[in-house]
Amino acid sequence: MTKKAFEGIMAGLQDALAMAKGDKKAGKLIRITVHPADVKTARKQVGLTRKEFASTFGLSAATLRKWENGERHPTGAARALLTIISREPDAVLRAIKK
């Protein structure tokens, strides 16, 4: 992955965190809704088991299971990260492997 692509992903994550905290300077507030099926789809798009996905992205396997089963819903930065994973899975994997 190029440095420019990585910086773009990082800027997006930082902006998402600022927006999740209610920082109005971060831009127009965007609310991302992640449904249980979306979590499972994001995981499958990167081709990882629950355990591998949780480990790769710093989540607990129990949390991931609860998200996928609809028992809990991701919030804040986790919501943004899952959206990025589902939209740009290859870029995310390249970014975290370096």
PyRosetta script that sets phi, psi and omega in degrees:
from pyrosetta import init, pose_from_sequence

init()
pose = pose_from_sequence("MTKKAFEGIMAGLQDALAMAKGDKKAGKLIRITVHPADVKTARKQVGLTRKEFASTFGLSAATLRKWENGERHPTGAARALLTIISREPDAVLRAIKK")
pose.set_psi(1, 144.5)
pose.set_omega(1, 179.7)
pose.set_phi(2, -78.3)
pose.set_psi(2, 158.2)
pose.set_omega(2, 178.5)
pose.set_phi(3, -61.2)
pose.set_psi(3, -38.1)
pose.set_omega(3, -179.8)
pose.set_phi(4, -62.5)
pose.set_psi(4, -42.7)
pose.set_omega(4, 179.0)
pose.set_phi(5, -64.1)
pose.set_psi(5, -43.7)
pose.set_omega(5, 179.8)
pose.set_phi(6, -62.4)
pose.set_psi(6, -44.0)
pose.set_omega(6, 179.9)
pose.set_phi(7, -63.5)
pose.set_psi(7, -35.2)
pose.set_omega(7, 177.2)
pose.set_phi(8, -65.2)
pose.set_psi(8, -43.1)
pose.set_omega(8, 178.3)
pose.set_phi(9, -64.3)
pose.set_psi(9, -44.8)
pose.set_omega(9, -180.0)
pose.set_phi(10, -63.3)
pose.set_psi(10, -41.6)
pose.set_omega(10, 179.2)
pose.set_phi(11, -62.1)
pose.set_psi(11, -41.2)
pose.set_omega(11, 178.3)
pose.set_phi(12, -63.3)
pose.set_psi(12, -41.9)
pose.set_omega(12, 178.5)
pose.set_phi(13, -65.3)
pose.set_psi(13, -42.6)
pose.set_omega(13, 179.3)
pose.set_phi(14, -64.3)
pose.set_psi(14, -40.0)
pose.set_omega(14, 177.9)
pose.set_phi(15, -65.5)
pose.set_psi(15, -40.7)
pose.set_omega(15, 178.7)
pose.set_phi(16, -62.0)
pose.set_psi(16, -40.9)
pose.set_omega(16, 177.8)
pose.set_phi(17, -64.1)
pose.set_psi(17, -43.4)
pose.set_omega(17, 179.6)
pose.set_phi(18, -63.3)
pose.set_psi(18, -42.6)
pose.set_omega(18, 179.0)
pose.set_phi(19, -65.2)
pose.set_psi(19, -39.1)
pose.set_omega(19, 179.4)
pose.set_phi(20, -62.8)
pose.set_psi(20, -29.2)
pose.set_omega(20, 178.6)
pose.set_phi(21, -84.7)
pose.set_psi(21, -3.0)
pose.set_omega(21, 177.6)
pose.set_phi(22, 87.6)
pose.set_psi(22, 16.0)
pose.set_omega(22, 179.2)
pose.set_phi(23, -70.9)
pose.set_psi(23, 107.9)
pose.set_omega(23, -177.2)
pose.set_phi(24, -70.9)
pose.set_psi(24, -18.4)
pose.set_omega(24, 177.8)
pose.set_phi(25, -73.7)
pose.set_psi(25, -16.5)
pose.set_omega(25, -177.1)
pose.set_phi(26, -72.3)
pose.set_psi(26, -8.8)
pose.set_omega(26, -178.3)
pose.set_phi(27, 117.7)
pose.set_psi(27, -175.5)
pose.set_omega(27, 180.0)
pose.set_phi(28, -62.9)
pose.set_psi(28, 129.2)
pose.set_omega(28, -178.9)
pose.set_phi(29, -65.8)
pose.set_psi(29, 126.0)
pose.set_omega(29, 179.5)
pose.set_phi(30, -115.8)
pose.set_psi(30, 129.1)
pose.set_omega(30, 178.7)
pose.set_phi(31, -102.3)
pose.set_psi(31, 119.1)
pose.set_omega(31, -180.0)
pose.set_phi(32, -99.4)
pose.set_psi(32, 128.5)
pose.set_omega(32, 176.5)
pose.set_phi(33, -107.6)
pose.set_psi(33, 125.2)
pose.set_omega(33, 179.0)
pose.set_phi(34, -116.2)
pose.set_psi(34, 119.5)
pose.set_omega(34, 179.9)
pose.set_phi(35, -93.0)
pose.set_psi(35, 158.2)
pose.set_omega(35, -179.6)
pose.set_phi(36, -50.8)
pose.set_psi(36, -41.9)
pose.set_omega(36, -179.7)
pose.set_phi(37, -64.2)
pose.set_psi(37, -32.8)
pose.set_omega(37, 179.4)
pose.set_phi(38, -66.3)
pose.set_psi(38, -37.6)
pose.set_omega(38, 178.9)
pose.set_phi(39, -64.0)
pose.set_psi(39, -47.5)
pose.set_omega(39, 179.8)
pose.set_phi(40, -63.9)
pose.set_psi(40, -40.9)
pose.set_omega(40, 178.6)
pose.set_phi(41, -62.4)
pose.set_psi(41, -44.1)
pose.set_omega(41, 178.7)
pose.set_phi(42, -59.5)
pose.set_psi(42, -43.6)
pose.set_omega(42, 179.9)
pose.set_phi(43, -64.2)
pose.set_psi(43, -43.9)
pose.set_omega(43, -178.8)
pose.set_phi(44, -68.2)
pose.set_psi(44, -31.2)
pose.set_omega(44, 179.4)
pose.set_phi(45, -64.3)
pose.set_psi(45, -29.3)
pose.set_omega(45, 177.2)
pose.set_phi(46, -93.6)
pose.set_psi(46, -1.3)
pose.set_omega(46, 173.8)
pose.set_phi(47, 68.5)
pose.set_psi(47, 37.0)
pose.set_omega(47, -178.6)
pose.set_phi(48, -117.2)
pose.set_psi(48, 149.8)
pose.set_omega(48, 172.2)
pose.set_phi(49, -72.0)
pose.set_psi(49, 169.8)
pose.set_omega(49, 177.0)
pose.set_phi(50, -56.5)
pose.set_psi(50, -47.4)
pose.set_omega(50, -177.6)
pose.set_phi(51, -61.5)
pose.set_psi(51, -44.3)
pose.set_omega(51, -180.0)
pose.set_phi(52, -65.6)
pose.set_psi(52, -43.7)
pose.set_omega(52, -179.5)
pose.set_phi(53, -62.5)
pose.set_psi(53, -46.8)
pose.set_omega(53, 179.7)
pose.set_phi(54, -59.9)
pose.set_psi(54, -45.4)
pose.set_omega(54, 180.0)
pose.set_phi(55, -65.2)
pose.set_psi(55, -44.3)
pose.set_omega(55, -178.1)
pose.set_phi(56, -61.7)
pose.set_psi(56, -40.0)
pose.set_omega(56, -174.9)
pose.set_phi(57, -105.2)
pose.set_psi(57, 13.1)
pose.set_omega(57, 174.3)
pose.set_phi(58, 69.8)
pose.set_psi(58, 36.3)
pose.set_omega(58, 178.5)
pose.set_phi(59, -111.5)
pose.set_psi(59, 161.0)
pose.set_omega(59, 171.5)
pose.set_phi(60, -85.4)
pose.set_psi(60, 146.6)
pose.set_omega(60, 178.7)
pose.set_phi(61, -61.3)
pose.set_psi(61, -34.8)
pose.set_omega(61, 179.7)
pose.set_phi(62, -65.8)
pose.set_psi(62, -41.6)
pose.set_omega(62, 178.1)
pose.set_phi(63, -62.5)
pose.set_psi(63, -45.9)
pose.set_omega(63, 179.2)
pose.set_phi(64, -60.4)
pose.set_psi(64, -44.0)
pose.set_omega(64, 178.3)
pose.set_phi(65, -59.5)
pose.set_psi(65, -44.9)
pose.set_omega(65, -179.0)
pose.set_phi(66, -64.9)
pose.set_psi(66, -37.0)
pose.set_omega(66, 176.4)
pose.set_phi(67, -63.6)
pose.set_psi(67, -47.0)
pose.set_omega(67, -177.3)
pose.set_phi(68, -66.4)
pose.set_psi(68, -30.3)
pose.set_omega(68, 179.6)
pose.set_phi(69, -88.3)
pose.set_psi(69, -3.1)
pose.set_omega(69, 179.3)
pose.set_phi(70, 78.3)
pose.set_psi(70, 11.9)
pose.set_omega(70, 179.5)
pose.set_phi(71, -76.2)
pose.set_psi(71, -29.8)
pose.set_omega(71, 177.3)
pose.set_phi(72, -137.9)
pose.set_psi(72, 166.0)
pose.set_omega(72, 179.6)
pose.set_phi(73, -128.3)
pose.set_psi(73, 137.7)
pose.set_omega(73, 178.5)
pose.set_phi(74, -64.8)
pose.set_psi(74, 146.8)
pose.set_omega(74, -179.9)
pose.set_phi(75, -127.8)
pose.set_psi(75, 166.3)
pose.set_omega(75, 173.2)
pose.set_phi(76, 50.5)
pose.set_psi(76, -128.3)
pose.set_omega(76, -175.8)
pose.set_phi(77, -63.5)
pose.set_psi(77, -31.6)
pose.set_omega(77, 178.9)
pose.set_phi(78, -62.3)
pose.set_psi(78, -40.5)
pose.set_omega(78, 177.2)
pose.set_phi(79, -61.0)
pose.set_psi(79, -45.4)
pose.set_omega(79, -179.7)
pose.set_phi(80, -64.9)
pose.set_psi(80, -44.1)
pose.set_omega(80, -179.7)
pose.set_phi(81, -61.5)
pose.set_psi(81, -44.2)
pose.set_omega(81, 179.7)
pose.set_phi(82, -62.7)
pose.set_psi(82, -36.4)
pose.set_omega(82, 177.2)
pose.set_phi(83, -65.2)
pose.set_psi(83, -43.7)
pose.set_omega(83, 179.1)
pose.set_phi(84, -64.9)
pose.set_psi(84, -41.9)
pose.set_omega(84, 178.9)
pose.set_phi(85, -60.2)
pose.set_psi(85, -43.3)
pose.set_omega(85, -176.9)
pose.set_phi(86, -72.5)
pose.set_psi(86, -27.2)
pose.set_omega(86, -179.8)
pose.set_phi(87, -88.7)
pose.set_psi(87, -35.1)
pose.set_omega(87, -176.2)
pose.set_phi(88, -136.1)
pose.set_psi(88, 60.7)
pose.set_omega(88, -174.6)
pose.set_phi(89, -59.3)
pose.set_psi(89, -40.3)
pose.set_omega(89, -178.8)
pose.set_phi(90, -66.2)
pose.set_psi(90, -40.8)
pose.set_omega(90, 179.5)
pose.set_phi(91, -64.3)
pose.set_psi(91, -41.4)
pose.set_omega(91, 179.8)
pose.set_phi(92, -63.6)
pose.set_psi(92, -45.6)
pose.set_omega(92, -179.9)
pose.set_phi(93, -63.2)
pose.set_psi(93, -40.4)
pose.set_omega(93, 177.7)
pose.set_phi(94, -63.6)
pose.set_psi(94, -39.9)
pose.set_omega(94, -177.1)
pose.set_phi(95, -65.7)
pose.set_psi(95, -39.8)
pose.set_omega(95, -175.8)
pose.set_phi(96, -85.6)
pose.set_psi(96, -14.3)
pose.set_omega(96, -179.9)
pose.set_phi(97, -81.0)
pose.set_psi(97, -11.2)
pose.set_omega(97, -178.1)
pose.set_phi(98, -88.7)
pose.dump_pdb("model.pdb")
